[in-house]
């Protein structure tokens, strides 16, 4: 049974990553999120929360700005996920 849960989480993480990547490319207008790439998604055990890992080119300040951009865009992204 454990294997099925891991497979399901892996599929869900991949789907969430795909949806977030598309939202960043086509719908999110926040300049702090320009050229940010979603690299990994990790779901909590109960699947109620997802941790988003991202990459970008820039320094620590740019990474902090992108993190702030994700926080600001989170409500929009939650509404768009369907």
C-alpha positions in Angstrom: 0.0 0.0 0.0 2.9 2.4 0.7 4.1 2.1 -2.9 0.7 3.3 -4.2 0.8 6.4 -2.0 4.3 7.3 -3.1 3.3 6.8 -6.8 0.1 8.9 -6.3 2.1 11.7 -4.5 4.7 11.7 -7.3 2.0 12.0 -10.0 0.3 14.8 -8.0 3.5 16.7 -7.5 4.3 16.5 -11.2 0.9 17.7 -12.1 1.1 20.6 -9.6 4.5 21.5 -11.0 3.1 21.6 -14.5 0.1 23.7 -13.6 2.2 26.2 -11.6 4.8 26.5 -14.4 2.0 27.3 -16.9 0.5 29.8 -14.5 3.9 31.5 -14.1 4.4 31.6 -17.9 1.0 32.7 -19.0 -1.1 34.3 -16.2 0.9 35.6 -13.3 2.0 39.2 -14.0 4.2 39.8 -11.0 7.6 41.0 -12.2 9.3 39.3 -9.2 8.4 36.0 -10.8 9.8 36.6 -14.3 12.3 33.9 -15.3 11.5 31.8 -12.2 11.4 28.0 -12.9 9.5 25.7 -10.6 11.9 22.8 -10.0 10.3 20.6 -7.4 7.0 20.2 -5.5 6.8 18.3 -2.2 3.4 17.5 -0.8 2.7 17.1 2.9 1.7 13.7 4.1 -2.0 14.6 4.1 -1.7 16.4 0.7 -3.1 19.6 2.1 0.0 21.7 1.5 2.6 21.8 -1.2 6.1 23.2 -0.8 7.4 24.8 -4.0 11.1 24.8 -4.8 12.2 27.1 -7.6 15.3 28.2 -9.3 16.4 31.5 -10.9 19.4 33.4 -12.1 20.4 36.1 -9.6 21.6 36.8 -6.1 20.1 36.2 -2.7 18.0 39.5 -3.0 16.5 38.3 -6.2 15.7 34.9 -4.6 14.0 36.7 -1.7 12.0 38.9 -4.1 10.8 35.8 -6.0 9.8 34.1 -2.7 7.8 37.3 -1.8 6.3 37.1 -5.3 5.2 33.5 -4.7 3.6 34.5 -1.4 1.7 37.3 -3.0 0.6 35.1 -6.0 -0.4 32.1 -3.8 -4.1 33.1 -3.5 -4.4 33.6 -7.3 -2.7 30.3 -8.0 -4.9 28.4 -5.5 -8.0 29.8 -7.3 -6.7 28.9 -10.7 -5.8 25.3 -9.9 -9.4 24.3 -10.1 
